[in-house]
């Protein structure tokens, strides 16, 4: 994997770049649709390519390990072959999912013992095994196994958790260095910065992660309930330490405002379930503001969902029709809304990139946030 930094905004830390993988190029800043179990919910691969114009999608180690399982994935030739997506894929290590199990997992130095949320069966994730699983999945970018501490937590818990993550990272790096990809394409390991909302820990973690000299770096443990101001403060600290020559990935973020603020602080990559999850609940992000399609005001509005956004779905279907589908609980309502919201998110980061390249990102950002986050 290669990263080319193409331009940095003169008034902010915003960056435009290009990541090159064996499955194609990714222009940054970028938003990555979440395909937890090998699919972006309700969205065909063709729609991801042609309507959403996604450049990279996510899979999740925990969920894919449980279903369909490693045997099926390896027989298929990896996730790219299994789901028909021939562009880059990133896999989350499953750390967040395992640690969200709470009562049915046990953290040790060795790894994490947990019970499947599906059938209660017992499993052990070690850093080495998580690397092996991601080799089988075959993603272009793979994540180190980390502990994501809860929010809030005290300084001592966050400190111990951070050091455990660092020790696990060394084991992840060792395993990757002594094994080979299974399907002929390279896999880039991203370590994850932790430290909760404590400045001294974030500095220490970012310095350690940077010292590992991996192809890219991720920032975890944010957008887990802390105030947005704390998230931005930690992000500014961490991005000031992580090397400029490598992509920076803020995990699990977020709203359009979060993403634009994150870009301004020097972040390159984002993912979040929000566009599809909110779509299933009737919330649409548009170039004019946020729509709750369940509101009565849309029942006789026959204008397109978002004419300015372009694309078939957003310009063909009317707000009135989508409200009708939503009220009737038709599956098509969630599909239309999901495709639309994902297209919006890819449009958003594309617009940010255009303004970085044009040199007016700092002027554009506050106006965009004010417009895009208003409720219609």
C-alpha positions in Angstrom: 0.0 0.0 0.0 1.2 3.5 -0.9 0.0 6.9 0.3 0.6 10.1 -1.6 -0.1 13.4 0.1 -1.2 15.7 -2.7 -2.2 18.9 -0.9 -2.6 20.4 2.6 -5.0 23.3 3.3 -3.1 26.5 4.3 -5.5 27.5 7.1 -6.4 24.1 8.6 -4.8 20.6 8.8 -7.1 19.3 6.0 -5.3 17.0 3.5 -6.0 15.6 0.1 -4.2 12.4 -0.8 -4.3 9.1 -2.7 -4.0 5.6 -1.3 -2.9 2.9 -3.7 -3.7 -0.7 -3.0 -3.6 -3.9 -5.2 -7.4 -3.5 -5.6 -7.4 0.1 -6.7 -6.9 3.7 -5.7 -8.7 5.6 -2.9 -8.8 9.4 -3.1 -8.8 11.0 0.4 -10.4 12.2 2.5 -12.7 9.2 2.1 -15.8 7.7 3.8 -16.0 3.9 3.9 -19.5 2.3 3.9 -19.7 -0.4 6.6 -20.4 -3.9 5.4 -20.2 -5.7 8.7 -21.1 -9.2 7.7 -19.9 -9.0 4.1 -22.6 -6.7 2.9 -23.6 -3.1 3.2 -27.1 -3.5 4.5 -29.7 -3.4 1.7 -27.3 -2.2 -1.0 -26.2 -4.2 -4.0 -22.6 -4.3 -5.1 -23.6 -2.7 -8.4 -25.3 0.2 -6.5 -22.2 0.7 -4.3 -20.2 1.1 -7.5 -22.5 3.1 -9.7 -24.8 5.0 -7.3 -22.8 5.4 -4.1 -19.5 5.6 -6.0 -17.8 3.9 -3.0 -14.0 3.4 -3.3 -13.5 1.1 -0.3 -15.9 -0.8 2.0 -15.5 -2.4 5.4 -15.9 -5.9 6.7 -15.7 -7.1 10.3 -13.5 -9.8 11.6 -15.7 -10.8 14.5 -18.9 -11.2 12.5 -17.3 -12.8 9.4 -15.4 -15.3 11.7 -18.7 -16.4 13.2 -20.7 -16.3 9.9 -20.0 -17.6 7.3 -16.8 -18.8 9.0 -13.2 -19.1 7.9 -13.7 -22.4 6.0 -16.3 -20.9 3.7 -14.3 -17.7 3.2 -11.1 -19.5 2.3 -12.9 -21.8 -0.1 -14.4 -18.8 -1.8 -11.0 -17.2 -2.2 -11.5 -14.4 0.4 -14.1 -11.8 0.9 -13.5 -10.0 -2.4 -14.5 -13.2 -4.3 -17.3 -14.1 -1.8 -19.2 -10.8 -2.1 -18.1 -9.7 -5.6 -16.5 -6.5 -4.5 -13.3 -6.0 -6.5 -12.2 -2.7 -5.0 -10.3 -2.2 -1.7 -11.7 -3.6 1.6 -10.7 -2.8 5.1 -11.4 -5.1 8.0 -11.9 -4.0 11.6 -10.2 -6.5 13.9 -13.4 -7.2 15.9 -12.0 -5.6 19.0 -14.9 -3.2 19.4 -17.4 -5.9 18.9 -15.8 -8.3 21.3 -15.4 -5.7 24.0 -19.0 -4.6 23.6 -20.1 -8.0 24.7 -19.2 -7.0 28.3 -20.8 -9.7 30.5 -19.8 -12.6 28.1 -16.2 -11.9 27.6 -13.0 -12.0 29.7 -9.8 -10.0 28.9 -6.4 -11.5 29.7 -2.9 -10.9 28.5 -3.3 -13.8 26.1 -6.3 -12.3 24.5 -10.1 -12.2 24.9 -12.3 -15.1 25.8 -15.9 -14.5 24.7 -19.2 -16.2 24.0 -20.8 -15.8 20.6 -23.8 -13.5 20.6 -25.4 -16.0 18.1 -25.3 -19.3 19.9 -23.3 -18.8 23.1 -20.4 -20.9 21.9 -17.0 -20.1 23.4 -14.1 -18.6 21.5 -10.7 -17.0 22.1 -9.3 -14.1 20.1 -5.6 -13.6 20.5 -3.7 -10.9 18.5 -2.1 -13.7 16.5 -5.4 -15.4 15.7 -7.0 -12.1 14.7 -4.2 -11.6 12.2 -4.7 -15.1 10.9 -8.4 -14.5 10.5 -7.8 -11.3 8.5 -5.4 -13.2 6.3 -8.2 -15.5 5.4 -10.7 -12.7 4.9 -8.1 -11.1 2.6 -8.8 -7.4 3.2 -6.4 -4.9 1.7 -6.1 -3.0 5.0 -6.3 -4.9 8.3 -6.5 -3.6 11.8 -4.5 -4.5 14.9 -6.3 -6.2 17.8 -6.9 -3.6 20.5 -8.9 -3.0 23.6 -11.5 -0.2 23.2 -12.0 1.2 26.7 -15.5 2.3 27.7 -16.5 5.9 28.2 -16.3 7.1 30.9 -13.4 5.3 32.5 -10.8 6.4 35.0 -7.2 7.2 34.1 -5.8 4.0 35.6 -8.1 1.8 33.6 -7.3 3.7 30.4 -3.6 3.5 31.1 -3.6 -0.3 31.6 -5.8 -0.8 28.6 -3.5 1.3 26.4 -0.4 -0.6 27.4 -2.3 -3.9 26.8 -3.1 -2.6 23.3 0.5 -1.8 22.7 1.7 -5.2 23.8 -0.9 -6.8 21.6 0.3 -4.7 18.7 3.8 -6.0 18.9 2.4 -9.5 18.7 0.2 -8.5 15.7 3.2 -7.1 13.9 5.3 -10.2 14.6 2.5 -12.4 13.2 2.1 -10.4 10.1 5.8 -10.4 9.5 6.1 -14.2 9.7 3.0 -15.0 7.5 2.1 -14.3 3.9 -1.2 -13.1 2.3 -3.3 -16.0 1.0 -4.6 -14.6 -2.2 -1.7 -12.8 -3.9 -2.4 -9.2 -2.9 -0.7 -7.2 -0.2 -2.3 -6.4 3.2 -1.4 -3.3 5.1 -1.6 -3.4 8.9 -2.9 -0.3 10.7 -2.2 0.0 14.5 -4.7 1.8 16.7 -4.1 4.7 19.0 -6.0 4.5 22.3 -5.9 6.4 25.6 -9.6 7.5 26.1 -9.9 11.3 26.6 -6.7 11.7 28.6 -4.2 14.0 26.9 -1.0 12.3 28.4 -2.2 8.9 27.4 -3.1 9.9 23.8 0.3 11.5 23.4 2.0 8.4 24.7 0.0 6.1 22.5 0.3 8.1 19.4 4.1 8.2 19.8 4.2 4.5 20.3 2.0 3.8 17.3 4.1 6.1 15.1 7.3 4.3 16.2 5.9 1.0 14.8 6.3 2.4 11.3 3.3 0.6 9.7 1.7 1.7 6.4 -1.1 3.7 8.1 -2.5 4.5 11.5 -5.9 4.4 13.1 -7.4 6.3 16.0 -9.8 4.3 18.2 -11.8 4.8 21.4 -13.5 8.0 20.2 -17.1 8.6 19.3 -18.1 6.2 22.2 -20.1 8.7 24.2 -17.7 11.5 25.0 -18.5 15.1 24.1 -17.6 16.1 20.6 -15.3 18.8 22.0 -13.2 16.1 23.7 -13.1 14.0 20.6 -11.8 17.0 18.6 -9.2 17.8 21.2 -7.9 14.2 21.3 -7.9 14.1 17.5 -5.9 17.3 17.2 -3.3 16.0 19.7 -3.0 12.6 18.0 -2.8 13.9 14.4 -0.1 16.3 15.5 2.1 13.3 16.4 1.2 10.6 13.7 3.4 11.0 10.6 2.1 13.1 7.8 3.4 10.6 5.2 0.8 8.0 6.2 -3.0 7.9 6.1 -4.9 8.5 9.4 -8.2 6.7 10.0 -10.7 7.9 12.6 -12.8 4.8 13.5 -16.5 4.9 13.8 -17.1 8.6 13.0 -19.7 9.9 12.4 -22.1 12.8 11.6 -21.4 15.0 8.6 -20.2 17.7 11.0 -17.9 15.2 12.8 -16.4 14.2 9.5 -15.8 17.8 8.3 -14.3 18.8 11.6 -12.2 15.6 11.5 -10.9 16.5 8.0 -10.0 19.9 9.2 -7.9 18.3 12.0 -5.9 16.2 9.5 -7.8 13.0 9.3 -8.0 11.1 6.0 -10.4 8.1 6.5 -13.8 7.6 8.2 -16.4 5.0 8.6 -19.8 4.9 10.4 -23.0 2.9 10.4 -25.0 6.2 10.7 -25.9 6.7 7.0 -27.5 3.2 6.7 -28.8 2.9 10.2 -30.5 6.3 10.1 -31.8 5.5 6.7 -33.7 2.5 8.0 -35.2 4.9 10.6 -36.3 7.4 8.0 -33.6 10.1 8.4 -32.0 11.4 5.2 -29.0 13.6 4.8 -29.3 15.9 1.8 -27.4 18.8 0.2 -30.1 21.1 1.7 -30.2 19.7 5.2 -31.6 16.8 7.2 -35.0 15.2 6.4 -37.2 13.0 8.6 -39.2 11.3 5.9 -41.8 10.2 8.4 -43.0 13.8 8.9 -46.4 14.6 7.4 -45.0 17.6 5.5 -43.5 15.2 2.9 -46.7 13.2 2.0 -47.6 15.5 -0.9 -44.0 16.7 -1.8 -43.5 15.2 -5.3 -40.0 16.7 -5.7 -37.0 14.4 -5.9 -35.3 13.4 -2.7 -32.3 15.5 -3.7 -32.0 16.8 -7.2 -28.5 18.4 -6.5 -27.0 15.2 -5.3 -27.4 13.5 -8.6 -27.6 9.8 -9.2 -30.6 7.7 -10.1 -32.1 7.0 -6.6 -31.9 10.5 -5.3 -33.2 12.2 -8.4 -35.8 9.6 -9.6 -37.8 8.9 -6.4 -39.9 11.6 -4.8 -40.1 12.5 -1.1 -43.8 11.6 -1.1 -43.2 8.2 -2.6 -40.4 7.4 -0.1 -42.7 8.6 2.8 -45.4 6.2 1.5 -42.9 3.3 1.4 -41.6 4.1 4.8 -45.1 4.3 6.3 -46.0 0.9 4.7 -42.8 -0.6 6.1 -41.7 -1.6 2.6 -38.2 -3.0 2.3 -37.6 -0.6 -0.6 -37.9 2.4 1.7 -34.7 1.3 3.6 -32.9 0.4 0.3 -33.7 3.8 -1.3 -32.8 5.7 1.8 -29.6 3.7 2.4 -28.3 4.2 -1.2 -29.2 7.9 -1.0 -27.4 8.5 2.4 -24.3 6.7 1.3 -24.2 8.7 -1.9 -24.5 11.8 0.2 -21.5 10.8 2.5 -19.3 10.1 -0.5 -20.4 13.4 -2.0 -19.5 15.1 1.2 -15.9 13.9 1.4 -15.6 14.5 -2.3 -16.7 18.1 -1.9 -14.2 18.5 1.0 -11.4 17.2 -1.2 -12.4 19.5 -4.0 -12.2 22.5 -1.7 -8.9 21.4 -0.2 -7.5 21.2 -3.7 -9.1 24.6 -4.6 -7.6 26.2 -1.5 -10.9 27.4 0.1 -11.7 24.6 2.5 -11.5 26.8 5.6 -14.1 29.2 4.2 -16.4 26.4 2.8 -16.5 24.2 5.9 -18.5 26.3 8.4 -21.0 27.2 5.7 -21.4 23.6 4.7 -21.9 22.5 8.3 -24.6 25.1 8.9 -26.4 24.2 5.8 -26.1 20.4 5.9 -27.0 20.0 9.6 -30.2 22.1 9.5 -33.5 20.3 10.0 -35.9 20.7 7.1 
